[in-house]
Amino acid sequence: TDHWSTGLRAFLHHTSGHTPFQWDQVEIRTELQPAFTYTAGGTTLSWIGRIDLDRSQLFDQVYSVARVFDCLEPRLSYYTRRRQITLEVRIVGLGFD
């Protein structure tokens, strides 16, 4: 069956101290993340936005497609800000509580 879902998450980042590492720097202090997901059969299409509320602009977007094959779900994602493509493989049903 076809299924649409939406989501909205908010993040307020607060840091103290310093770090010599660039990857530790907070990119967005006040962030809003709208999301849309469409699932049909074993295929999922999704979009996540990253909105910088301090600058009132879209910071990044993630477009993904995933497909369940038995117990594995590969996901191919494209991040617009860095023009980066990632491939993740999830084991369906494997969770840690």
C-alpha positions in Angstrom: 0.0 0.0 0.0 1.0 3.6 -0.6 1.8 5.7 2.4 2.7 9.4 2.8 4.2 10.8 6.0 5.5 14.2 7.1 7.6 15.4 10.0 9.0 18.5 11.5 11.9 18.7 14.0 13.5 21.6 15.7 17.0 21.9 17.1 18.6 24.5 19.3 22.4 24.1 19.5 24.3 25.5 22.4 28.0 24.9 22.9 30.7 26.0 25.3 34.4 25.9 25.1 36.5 25.5 22.0 37.8 22.8 19.8 40.7 22.7 17.3 38.6 20.4 15.0 36.5 21.9 12.2 34.0 19.1 12.2 33.1 19.9 15.8 31.8 23.3 14.8 28.0 23.9 14.8 26.8 24.8 11.3 23.3 25.9 12.3 22.5 27.2 15.8 18.7 27.3 15.4 17.5 24.7 12.9 14.1 23.5 11.6 13.9 20.2 9.7 10.7 19.5 7.6 10.5 16.1 6.1 8.3 14.2 3.6 8.3 10.4 3.0 6.4 8.4 0.4 6.4 4.6 0.6 5.0 2.2 -2.0 5.7 -1.5 -1.7 9.2 -1.9 -0.5 10.4 1.4 -1.9 10.7 4.7 0.1 11.4 8.1 -1.3 12.2 10.9 1.2 13.2 14.5 1.4 14.6 16.3 4.5 15.2 20.1 4.5 17.6 21.9 6.9 16.4 25.4 7.5 18.7 27.9 9.2 16.2 30.0 11.2 18.8 32.6 12.2 19.5 33.5 8.6 15.9 32.6 7.4 17.3 30.4 4.5 17.4 26.8 3.4 20.8 25.4 4.5 20.7 21.9 3.0 18.4 19.3 1.5 18.6 15.5 1.5 16.9 13.4 -1.2 16.8 9.6 -0.6 15.6 6.4 -2.2 15.5 3.2 -0.3 14.4 -0.4 -1.1 13.9 -3.4 1.2 15.3 -6.6 -0.1 14.5 -9.4 2.4 16.4 -8.3 5.5 18.5 -5.5 3.9 17.5 -1.9 3.1 20.1 0.0 1.0 19.5 3.8 0.9 21.0 6.1 -1.7 21.0 9.8 -0.6 22.1 13.1 -2.2 23.0 16.1 0.0 22.7 19.3 -2.0 25.0 21.5 0.1 28.1 19.5 -0.3 27.0 17.8 -3.6 27.6 14.5 -1.7 26.1 11.0 -2.5 26.0 8.4 0.3 25.0 4.8 0.4 23.8 3.2 3.7 22.7 -0.4 4.2 20.4 -1.1 7.1 19.6 -4.5 8.5 15.8 -4.5 8.8 14.5 -5.6 12.2 17.8 -5.2 13.9 17.5 -2.8 16.8 19.2 -2.1 20.1 17.1 -1.1 23.1 
